[in-house]
């Protein structure tokens, strides 16, 4: 698996997150984010269960441009 780093939260500091990557083999987005609080988790659980192999994370709105860039990169990777 080859991960291409797209960007991270500019307010997170040198070693922080959230971060966004694209898997260059599959064009999947790989997201590193903050753990959600209990209220957010409960809201998600109202829709359905969260399997043990999945996680709910939070990405701040200020990272929308980074997510768009990742989506564009993933789309381009899928076209090759």
MOWOQUI-V912792 format. One record per residue. D_LAST is the distance of its C-alpha to the last C-alpha in Angstrom with 2 decimals. Layout:
d_last
D_LAST
D_LAST
This chain:
d_last
16.53
15.34
16.42
15.66
18.85
18.65
22.37
25.68
28.72
30.51
33.80
33.28
34.55
33.35
32.91
32.24
29.63
27.96
24.59
21.00
18.05
14.42
13.67
10.59
10.66
11.09
10.35
14.10
16.50
19.33
22.54
25.78
28.62
32.32
34.16
35.53
39.26
41.25
41.46
37.69
37.28
40.06
38.42
35.21
37.40
38.99
35.76
35.48
35.58
33.33
32.61
33.49
29.89
28.84
29.90
30.50
29.87
30.60
28.45
30.58
30.06
29.92
26.42
24.93
23.30
21.69
20.44
19.02
17.20
15.81
14.81
13.02
11.19
10.36
9.24
6.91
5.59
5.56
3.82
0.00
